[in-house]
Amino acid sequence: MDRHPPPSAVSPPSPALVTADAARRLPRWVPWLLVVAYVLPGFWGRDPWRTEDLAAFAVMLDMRAGGPWLVPQVLGEAAATLAWLPYWLGAAAMAVWPEPAVWAARLPFIALLVLTLAATWYGTYRLARLPAAQPLRLAFGGEARPTDYARAVADGALLALVATLGLALLAHEATPTAAQLAFTALLFHTVAGGIPPAANEGGGRTWPSMLAWWVAAWGLALSGAPVLLLALSAAALIWWWRAGRRGAALGWAALGSVSAVAVAQLLAVGAGRATEWWVPRWTPWTHLSEWISLGRLLAWFWWPTALLALWALWRWRGRWREPHIGWPLSVVAIVLAATLLDGGDERTLLLSLPALAALAAFALPTLRRGVSALIDWFAVLFFSGAAVIIWIIWVAMQTGVPPKPAANVARLVPGFEASVEWSLLLPALLATVAWGGIIAWRVGRYAPALWKGLALSASGVTLNWLLLMTLWLPLLNYGMGQAPVSQRIAALAPPGSCVLVHGLDAARIAGLQYHGRLQVRRAGQPGGETCALLVVNPRDYPSLTRAVDLTAWTLRTEVPRLRENRERWLVFERKP
């Protein structure tokens, strides 16, 4: 007996009304253009920035230099984020392609971001193929074919993901967070693809979905999120069971997740950090200011995708128990709960974006023409205004006009000298012209495609991200990286000598190693007897005497990172 009757027997009519013309597919050159215009900027040419990006790079450098691969560390001290696979990928890439080290370390993470985008598209496509997700049949025909409809909805999910403001920076880092995002998206796709069209049908070929599940589970666990993996796996198994999957499929999936968590826990025990994942960074959430801060984070981080997702939940409110709404909603709810347990960490919240984009995509078939036009005009005004601001400040950096933006840059980033780099200027000009062409296309014709409401938003985010990663890239590298202070200290060190450090975290150590080309040792550890300089964080100066004999050193200078009244490092010189 079929435990799950057809949707029409238990659910209200579908709120989606889609013609065949509206289900046109996104041109296939668009995803490839996204790879070039959205994925590559932020990886190519950008220095690793403070703090997590540089800290992860420091662990990769340590592994490449012969450090232990099973105990992630930086010069003998444990890595801030407990993970393995992301560090292994970066270190292995640098071993194969030593220079430039940053670009080599980022190659696997470019692939992971592409995996995130692809898994979101395919996961949404499989959900949109389910019977409960189909639009109403038109009385006189002309409705969209299921395949065309699913492709159009999946195209909308891809555009929604790119349009989400919170994705841009964190997804372009070579960090465990970026790896967690990719494997969360892969698990989302795997579960969606494993849901059979009807409860009395099988889930198709089992081994591809099991292979994808195991890859996602092991990737997520070894990237530092085994607890989240357990929660997502439990929800996924429930959805598979409700959809009619039984027996070996559920068992193999559960085994994949449990074995991944077990191995990750064994590695954590070996690293001396057995309880780290199981003690949440709990915030009591008893003060109004904490909730206001969380609300602000959600408002900008999920913008504009959350608005469409909420609209989808409202319009499909009678079908929350159907997988095309219930599964992505479950993922978003679990990640949001994990974010609360992590004290409102945006890096945890990032993992909700693929499922949130899928939810938002199911709002598109329910939008009226006027609402879609409103979204378009807001995108035109907002992103055009942001692009104009970026260009004005770039012109001010080059010419000093307008004077106020130029003065602000000089005040915030002292010592920065702007110059015209044609390799960065030309892509910015091309992107700006292309944005004008997209606006003209959207204003000059009526495009009934489902995804049209998000085309301008995704294009606008891509434009501004590319402008920031071209026009502003030298400024951002100077202000957010460690190159200036690292190079100042390197200029003080005698050629061929090493440098001792005390109180510097992994990010700052990586800056000295990469930008300063220095051999770095920790104070108090073997091998530092011949080092000529000692670099100290002033906050850790009281504990310096426990690490070195201060009578052998003399203070040479204080080096500011950027501004004199901010972070400063003490530089000691060994006495003759």
C-alpha positions as CSV (number, residue, x, y, z in Angstrom):
1,M,0.0,0.0,0.0
2,D,1.3,3.5,-0.9
3,R,1.9,5.3,2.4
4,H,2.2,8.7,0.6
5,P,-0.8,9.6,-1.6
6,P,-0.2,11.9,-4.6
7,P,0.2,15.5,-3.6
8,S,-3.2,16.5,-5.0
9,A,-4.9,14.2,-2.4
10,V,-3.4,15.8,0.6
11,S,-2.2,19.3,-0.5
12,P,-3.8,22.4,-1.8
13,P,-3.2,23.3,-5.5
14,S,0.2,24.3,-6.5
15,P,0.8,28.0,-6.3
16,A,3.1,27.9,-9.3
17,L,1.8,29.0,-12.7
18,V,4.4,28.7,-15.5
19,T,4.0,28.7,-19.2
20,A,6.3,27.0,-21.6
21,D,7.8,30.4,-22.6
22,A,8.6,31.2,-19.0
23,A,10.5,28.0,-18.5
24,R,13.2,28.9,-21.0
25,R,16.6,27.9,-19.9
26,L,19.4,30.2,-18.9
27,P,21.9,30.5,-21.8
28,R,24.7,28.0,-21.2
29,W,27.4,30.6,-21.5
30,V,26.1,32.3,-18.4
31,P,27.4,29.7,-15.9
32,W,30.8,29.8,-17.6
33,L,30.8,33.6,-17.5
34,L,30.1,33.3,-13.7
35,V,33.2,31.2,-13.3
36,V,35.3,33.8,-15.0
37,A,33.6,37.0,-13.5
38,Y,32.6,35.8,-10.1
39,V,34.7,32.8,-9.1
40,L,38.1,33.8,-10.3
41,P,38.2,37.4,-8.9
42,G,39.0,37.0,-5.2
43,F,41.3,34.1,-5.9
44,W,43.5,35.5,-8.5
45,G,45.8,38.3,-7.5
46,R,44.5,38.7,-4.0
47,D,46.9,38.4,-1.0
48,P,45.7,36.3,1.9
49,W,43.9,38.6,4.3
50,R,43.5,38.6,8.1
51,T,42.6,36.5,10.0
52,E,41.2,33.1,9.0
53,D,42.6,33.2,5.4
54,L,46.1,33.9,6.5
55,A,45.8,31.5,9.5
56,A,44.8,28.6,7.2
57,F,47.6,29.5,4.8
58,A,50.0,29.3,7.7
59,V,48.9,25.7,8.5
60,M,49.4,24.8,4.8
61,L,52.9,26.3,4.8
62,D,53.8,24.4,7.9
63,M,52.6,21.1,6.4
64,R,54.5,21.8,3.2
65,A,57.7,22.5,5.2
66,G,57.5,19.1,6.9
67,G,55.1,19.7,9.7
68,P,52.7,16.9,10.9
69,W,49.7,16.3,8.6
70,L,47.6,14.6,11.2
71,V,48.1,17.3,13.8
72,P,47.5,20.7,12.1
73,Q,49.7,23.3,13.7
74,V,51.8,26.4,13.0
75,L,55.4,26.2,14.4
76,G,54.4,23.7,17.1
77,E,51.2,25.4,18.2
78,A,47.8,23.9,17.3
79,A,45.8,25.4,14.4
80,A,43.0,27.7,15.5
81,T,40.5,25.7,13.4
82,L,40.5,21.9,13.8
83,A,40.3,20.4,10.3
84,W,42.4,18.3,8.0
85,L,41.2,18.0,4.4
86,P,41.3,21.7,3.5
87,Y,44.9,22.0,4.8
88,W,45.8,18.8,3.0
89,L,44.4,20.1,-0.2
90,G,46.3,23.4,0.0
91,A,49.6,21.8,1.1
92,A,49.5,19.1,-1.6
93,A,48.8,21.7,-4.2
94,M,51.8,23.8,-3.1
95,A,54.0,20.7,-3.1
96,V,53.0,20.1,-6.8
97,W,53.2,23.8,-7.8
98,P,55.5,25.6,-5.3
99,E,55.3,29.1,-6.8
100,P,53.3,31.2,-6.5
101,A,52.3,29.5,-3.2
102,V,49.1,31.4,-2.6
103,W,47.8,30.7,-6.1
104,A,48.7,27.0,-5.8
105,A,47.0,26.7,-2.4
106,R,43.8,28.2,-3.8
107,L,43.4,26.0,-6.8
108,P,41.5,23.3,-4.9
109,F,39.3,25.9,-3.4
110,I,38.4,27.3,-6.8
111,A,37.2,23.8,-7.6
112,L,35.3,23.7,-4.3
113,L,33.4,26.9,-5.1
114,V,32.5,25.6,-8.5
115,L,31.3,22.4,-6.8
116,T,29.1,24.6,-4.5
117,L,27.5,26.3,-7.5
118,A,27.0,23.1,-9.4
119,A,25.6,21.1,-6.5
120,T,23.1,23.9,-5.7
121,W,21.9,23.9,-9.4
122,Y,21.6,20.1,-9.6
123,G,20.1,19.7,-6.2
124,T,17.4,22.3,-7.0
125,Y,16.8,20.7,-10.4
126,R,16.1,17.3,-8.8
127,L,13.7,18.9,-6.2
128,A,11.9,20.7,-9.0
129,R,11.3,17.5,-10.9
130,L,9.3,16.0,-8.0
131,P,5.5,15.8,-8.6
132,A,4.7,18.0,-5.7
133,A,6.8,20.8,-7.0
134,Q,5.2,21.0,-10.5
135,P,3.1,24.0,-11.6
136,L,-0.6,23.9,-12.3
137,R,-1.7,22.5,-15.6
138,L,-3.2,25.2,-17.9
139,A,-6.8,24.7,-19.0
140,F,-5.9,25.1,-22.7
141,G,-2.4,23.7,-22.6
142,G,0.9,25.5,-23.1
143,E,2.3,24.8,-19.6
144,A,6.0,24.1,-19.1
145,R,7.3,20.6,-19.5
146,P,8.6,19.2,-16.2
147,T,12.2,19.1,-17.4
148,D,12.2,22.7,-18.7
149,Y,10.5,23.9,-15.6
150,A,13.0,22.2,-13.4
151,R,15.9,23.7,-15.3
152,A,14.4,27.2,-15.1
153,V,14.0,26.8,-11.3
154,A,17.5,25.5,-10.9
155,D,18.8,28.4,-13.0
156,G,17.0,30.7,-10.5
157,A,18.7,28.9,-7.6
158,L,22.1,29.4,-9.1
159,L,21.5,33.1,-9.6
160,A,20.0,33.5,-6.1
161,L,23.2,31.9,-4.6
162,V,25.5,34.3,-6.5
163,A,23.2,37.2,-5.6
164,T,23.5,36.5,-1.9
165,L,25.8,39.1,-0.3
166,G,27.2,36.7,2.4
167,L,28.7,34.3,-0.1
168,A,31.2,36.6,-1.8
169,L,34.1,37.0,0.6
170,L,34.0,33.8,2.7
171,A,33.6,31.5,-0.4
172,H,36.7,33.0,-1.9
173,E,39.0,32.1,1.0
174,A,41.2,29.0,1.2
175,T,39.8,28.0,4.6
176,P,38.0,25.1,6.2
177,T,34.8,27.2,6.0
178,A,34.9,27.2,2.2
179,A,35.4,23.4,2.1
180,Q,32.5,23.0,4.6
181,L,30.3,25.0,2.2
182,A,31.1,22.8,-0.8
183,F,30.5,19.5,1.0
184,T,27.3,20.9,2.6
185,A,26.1,21.8,-0.9
186,L,27.1,18.3,-2.1
187,L,25.1,16.6,0.7
188,F,22.1,18.8,-0.1
189,H,22.3,17.7,-3.8
190,T,22.8,14.1,-2.9
191,V,19.7,13.9,-0.7
192,A,17.6,15.8,-3.3
193,G,18.8,13.4,-6.0
194,G,18.0,10.4,-3.8
195,I,14.3,11.2,-3.3
196,P,12.2,9.0,-5.6
197,P,9.4,10.7,-7.6
198,A,6.8,8.6,-5.7
199,A,6.8,6.7,-2.4
200,N,6.3,3.3,-4.2
201,E,9.2,3.8,-6.5
202,G,12.9,3.2,-5.8
203,G,15.5,5.9,-5.7
204,G,17.0,4.9,-9.0
205,R,20.6,3.8,-9.1
206,T,21.9,3.6,-5.5
207,W,25.6,3.5,-5.9
208,P,26.1,7.0,-7.4
209,S,24.1,8.6,-4.6
210,M,25.9,6.5,-2.0
211,L,29.3,7.5,-3.4
212,A,28.3,11.2,-3.3
213,W,26.9,10.8,0.2
214,W,30.2,9.3,1.4
215,V,32.3,12.0,-0.3
216,A,30.1,14.7,1.2
217,A,30.1,13.1,4.7
218,W,33.8,12.5,4.9
219,G,34.6,15.9,3.4
220,L,32.4,17.7,5.9
221,A,33.7,15.7,8.9
222,L,37.4,16.2,7.9
223,S,36.7,19.9,7.2
224,G,35.9,20.4,10.9
225,A,32.1,20.1,11.0
226,P,31.3,16.5,12.2
227,V,28.5,17.7,14.6
228,L,26.7,19.5,11.8
229,L,27.2,16.4,9.7
230,L,25.3,14.3,12.2
231,A,22.4,16.7,12.4
232,L,22.1,17.1,8.6
233,S,22.5,13.3,8.1
234,A,19.7,12.6,10.6
235,A,17.4,15.0,8.8
236,A,18.3,13.6,5.4
237,L,17.6,10.0,6.5
238,I,14.2,11.1,7.8
239,W,13.4,12.7,4.4
240,W,14.6,9.6,2.5
241,W,12.5,7.4,4.7
242,R,9.4,9.6,4.3
243,A,9.9,9.5,0.5
244,G,10.0,5.7,0.5
245,R,13.6,4.8,0.5
246,R,14.3,1.7,2.7
247,G,16.8,-0.9,3.6
248,A,20.4,-0.8,2.2
249,A,20.3,2.8,1.0
250,L,19.5,4.1,4.5
251,G,22.1,1.8,6.1
252,W,24.9,2.7,3.8
253,A,24.2,6.4,4.1
254,A,24.2,6.2,7.9
255,L,27.4,4.2,7.9
256,G,29.0,6.8,5.7
257,S,28.2,9.6,8.2
258,V,29.0,7.6,11.3
259,S,32.3,6.3,10.0
260,A,33.3,9.9,8.9
261,V,32.6,11.3,12.3
262,A,34.4,8.4,14.0
263,V,37.6,8.9,12.0
264,A,37.4,12.7,12.5
265,Q,37.0,12.1,16.3
266,L,40.0,9.7,16.3
267,L,42.1,12.3,14.6
268,A,41.0,14.9,17.1
269,V,42.0,12.7,19.9
270,G,45.4,12.2,18.3
271,A,45.7,16.0,18.1
272,G,44.9,16.3,21.8
273,R,41.6,18.2,21.1
274,A,39.0,15.4,21.7
275,T,36.2,17.6,23.1
276,E,36.6,20.7,21.0
277,W,33.6,20.0,18.7
278,W,31.3,18.9,21.4
279,V,31.5,22.1,23.6
280,P,29.5,24.8,21.8
281,R,30.6,28.4,21.9
282,W,27.3,29.1,23.6
283,T,26.0,32.6,23.8
284,P,23.2,32.9,26.4
285,W,21.3,35.3,24.1
286,T,19.8,37.0,27.2
287,H,20.6,40.6,26.0
288,L,18.6,42.5,23.4
289,S,21.8,43.7,21.9
290,E,22.8,40.2,21.0
291,W,19.5,39.5,19.1
292,I,19.8,42.9,17.4
293,S,23.4,41.9,16.3
294,L,22.1,38.6,15.0
295,G,19.2,40.3,13.2
296,R,21.7,42.6,11.4
297,L,23.8,39.7,10.4
298,L,20.9,37.8,9.0
299,A,19.6,40.9,7.2
300,W,22.7,41.7,5.2
301,F,24.2,38.2,5.0
302,W,21.1,36.6,3.5
303,W,20.1,39.6,1.4
304,P,18.2,39.4,-1.0
305,T,17.7,35.6,-1.0
306,A,16.0,35.4,2.4
307,L,13.1,37.6,1.2
308,L,12.4,35.3,-1.7
309,A,12.8,32.3,0.6
310,L,10.2,33.7,3.0
311,W,7.9,34.4,0.1
312,A,8.3,30.8,-1.1
313,L,7.4,29.5,2.4
314,W,4.3,31.6,2.4
315,R,3.1,30.7,-1.1
316,W,3.9,27.0,-0.6
317,R,2.7,26.9,3.0
318,G,0.4,24.0,2.3
319,R,3.3,21.9,1.1
320,W,6.0,22.2,3.8
321,R,5.9,18.5,4.2
322,E,6.9,17.9,0.6
323,P,10.6,17.4,0.0
324,H,11.1,20.3,-2.4
325,I,10.2,22.7,0.4
326,G,10.8,20.6,3.5
327,W,14.4,19.4,2.8
328,P,15.9,22.8,2.1
329,L,14.0,24.3,5.0
330,S,15.4,21.6,7.2
331,V,18.9,22.4,6.2
332,V,18.4,26.1,6.8
333,A,16.9,25.5,10.2
334,I,19.7,23.2,11.3
335,V,22.4,25.6,10.2
336,L,20.6,28.5,11.8
337,A,20.5,26.5,15.1
338,A,24.2,25.7,14.7
339,T,24.9,29.4,14.2
340,L,23.1,30.2,17.5
341,L,25.2,27.5,19.3
342,D,28.3,29.0,17.7
343,G,27.5,32.5,19.1
344,G,26.2,33.9,15.9
345,D,29.2,33.0,13.8
346,E,28.8,34.1,10.1
347,R,31.1,31.3,9.0
348,T,28.5,28.7,10.3
349,L,25.7,30.7,8.7
350,L,27.4,30.5,5.4
351,L,26.6,26.8,5.1
352,S,22.8,27.6,4.9
353,L,23.2,29.5,1.6
354,P,22.8,26.6,-1.0
355,A,19.6,25.4,0.6
356,L,18.4,29.0,1.1
357,A,19.0,29.7,-2.6
358,A,16.9,26.6,-3.5
359,L,14.0,27.8,-1.3
360,A,14.2,31.2,-3.0
361,A,14.1,29.6,-6.4
362,F,10.7,28.1,-5.7
363,A,9.3,31.6,-5.1
364,L,10.0,32.6,-8.7
365,P,7.1,30.6,-10.2
366,T,4.7,32.4,-7.8
367,L,5.8,36.0,-8.4
368,R,3.6,38.4,-10.2
369,R,5.0,40.5,-13.0
370,G,4.9,43.7,-10.9
371,V,6.9,42.2,-8.0
372,S,9.5,40.9,-10.4
373,A,9.8,44.3,-12.0
374,L,10.2,45.9,-8.5
375,I,13.1,43.5,-7.8
376,D,14.7,44.4,-11.0
377,W,14.5,48.1,-10.5
378,F,15.8,47.9,-7.0
379,A,18.8,45.8,-8.2
380,V,19.5,48.4,-10.9
381,L,19.5,51.3,-8.5
382,F,21.3,49.6,-5.6
383,F,24.1,47.9,-7.6
384,S,24.6,50.8,-10.0
385,G,24.9,53.1,-7.0
386,A,27.5,50.8,-5.4
387,A,29.5,50.6,-8.6
388,V,29.5,54.4,-9.0
389,I,30.8,54.7,-5.4
390,I,33.6,52.2,-6.1
391,W,34.6,54.1,-9.3
392,I,34.5,57.5,-7.6
393,I,36.8,56.3,-4.8
394,W,39.2,54.8,-7.3
395,V,39.4,58.0,-9.2
396,A,40.0,59.9,-5.9
397,M,42.8,57.5,-5.1
398,Q,44.4,58.2,-8.5
399,T,43.8,62.0,-8.8
400,G,43.0,63.3,-5.3
401,V,39.6,64.4,-6.7
402,P,37.0,64.4,-5.1
403,P,39.2,65.5,-2.1
404,K,37.1,64.0,0.7
405,P,37.3,60.3,-0.5
406,A,41.0,60.8,-1.2
407,A,41.5,62.1,2.3
408,N,39.6,59.3,3.9
409,V,41.7,56.7,2.1
410,A,44.9,58.4,3.2
411,R,43.7,58.5,6.8
412,L,42.5,54.9,6.9
413,V,45.4,53.4,5.0
414,P,48.4,55.5,5.5
415,G,51.4,54.9,3.3
416,F,49.3,53.4,0.4
417,E,50.4,54.8,-3.0
418,A,47.9,54.3,-5.8
419,S,48.8,53.6,-9.4
420,V,47.0,52.6,-12.5
421,E,47.4,48.9,-13.3
422,W,45.9,48.2,-16.7
423,S,45.6,44.5,-16.0
424,L,43.1,45.4,-13.3
425,L,41.5,48.4,-14.9
426,L,40.6,46.7,-18.2
427,P,38.4,44.0,-16.6
428,A,36.7,46.6,-14.5
429,L,35.9,48.7,-17.6
430,L,34.6,45.6,-19.5
431,A,32.4,44.6,-16.5
432,T,30.9,48.1,-16.2
433,V,30.1,48.2,-19.9
434,A,28.6,44.7,-19.6
435,W,26.4,45.8,-16.7
436,G,25.1,48.6,-18.9
437,G,24.3,46.1,-21.6
438,I,22.4,43.9,-19.1
439,I,20.3,46.8,-17.9
440,A,19.5,47.8,-21.5
441,W,18.5,44.2,-22.3
442,R,16.2,44.0,-19.2
443,V,14.6,47.4,-19.7
444,G,14.3,47.1,-23.5
445,R,12.4,43.9,-23.7
446,Y,10.0,41.8,-21.7
447,A,11.6,38.5,-20.8
448,P,9.1,36.0,-19.3
449,A,11.8,33.6,-18.0
450,L,11.5,32.5,-14.4
451,W,15.0,33.5,-13.6
452,K,14.7,37.0,-15.0
453,G,13.9,38.4,-11.5
454,L,17.3,37.4,-10.2
455,A,19.4,38.0,-13.3
456,L,20.1,41.7,-12.5
457,S,20.7,40.9,-8.8
458,A,23.3,38.2,-9.6
459,S,24.9,40.4,-12.3
460,G,25.0,43.3,-9.9
461,V,26.8,41.4,-7.2
462,T,29.2,40.0,-9.7
463,L,29.9,43.5,-11.1
464,N,30.6,45.0,-7.7
465,W,32.7,42.0,-6.5
466,L,34.8,42.2,-9.7
467,L,35.2,46.0,-9.3
468,L,36.4,45.5,-5.7
469,M,38.8,42.7,-6.7
470,T,40.2,44.9,-9.5
471,L,40.0,48.6,-8.9
472,W,40.3,48.3,-5.1
473,L,42.5,45.2,-5.0
474,P,45.9,47.0,-4.3
475,L,44.2,49.1,-1.6
476,L,42.5,46.1,0.0
477,N,45.7,44.0,-0.1
478,Y,47.6,46.8,1.6
479,G,45.0,47.4,4.3
480,M,43.7,43.9,5.0
481,G,46.9,41.9,4.5
482,Q,50.2,41.6,6.3
483,A,52.5,42.7,3.5
484,P,53.4,46.2,4.7
485,V,54.5,45.3,8.3
486,S,56.1,42.0,7.2
487,Q,58.2,43.7,4.6
488,R,59.3,46.4,7.0
489,I,60.5,43.7,9.5
490,A,62.2,41.8,6.7
491,A,64.1,45.0,5.8
492,L,65.5,45.0,9.3
493,A,66.7,41.4,9.3
494,P,70.2,40.5,8.1
495,P,70.3,38.4,4.9
496,G,69.9,34.7,5.5
497,S,69.0,35.1,9.2
498,C,65.9,33.8,11.0
499,V,63.4,35.7,13.1
500,L,62.0,34.7,16.5
501,V,58.4,35.5,17.3
502,H,56.5,35.8,20.6
503,G,52.8,36.4,20.9
504,L,52.1,36.4,17.2
505,D,49.2,34.4,15.9
506,A,49.2,32.1,12.9
507,A,48.0,34.8,10.5
508,R,50.9,37.2,11.4
509,I,53.4,34.4,11.2
510,A,52.2,33.5,7.7
511,G,52.7,37.1,6.7
512,L,56.3,37.1,7.8
513,Q,56.9,33.8,6.1
514,Y,55.1,34.7,2.8
515,H,55.5,38.4,2.4
516,G,58.8,38.8,4.3
517,R,60.4,35.6,3.0
518,L,61.7,35.1,6.5
519,Q,62.5,31.9,8.3
520,V,60.4,32.1,11.5
521,R,60.9,30.3,14.8
522,R,58.9,30.6,18.0
523,A,60.8,32.0,21.0
524,G,61.7,29.4,23.5
525,Q,61.7,26.5,21.0
526,P,64.9,24.8,19.7
527,G,66.5,26.2,16.6
528,G,66.3,29.9,17.4
529,E,69.8,30.4,18.9
530,T,71.1,32.0,15.7
531,C,68.1,34.3,15.0
532,A,69.1,37.9,14.8
533,L,65.7,39.5,15.5
534,L,62.9,38.9,17.9
535,V,59.4,40.2,17.1
536,V,56.9,40.5,20.0
537,N,53.3,41.4,20.3
538,P,53.2,44.1,23.0
539,R,50.3,42.5,24.8
540,D,52.5,39.4,25.4
541,Y,55.5,41.3,26.5
542,P,55.0,40.4,30.2
543,S,55.4,36.7,29.4
544,L,58.4,37.2,27.2
545,T,60.9,36.5,30.0
546,R,59.6,33.0,30.3
547,A,60.6,32.3,26.7
548,V,63.9,34.1,26.2
549,D,66.7,35.7,28.2
550,L,66.0,39.4,27.8
551,T,69.5,40.3,28.8
552,A,70.7,39.0,25.4
553,W,68.4,41.3,23.5
554,T,67.9,45.1,23.0
555,L,64.8,46.9,21.7
556,R,65.6,48.2,18.2
557,T,62.3,49.7,17.1
558,E,58.5,49.6,17.1
559,V,56.9,48.8,13.8
560,P,53.2,49.8,13.3
561,R,51.1,47.5,11.0
562,L,49.5,50.5,9.4
563,R,48.6,53.5,11.7
564,E,50.8,54.6,14.6
565,N,47.9,54.5,17.1
566,R,46.8,51.0,16.2
567,E,48.6,47.6,16.2
568,R,52.4,47.8,16.8
569,W,55.1,45.2,17.0
570,L,58.2,45.3,19.2
571,V,61.4,44.4,17.3
572,F,64.4,43.3,19.4
573,E,67.9,42.8,18.2
574,R,70.3,40.2,19.6
575,K,73.2,41.8,21.3
576,P,76.7,41.1,19.8
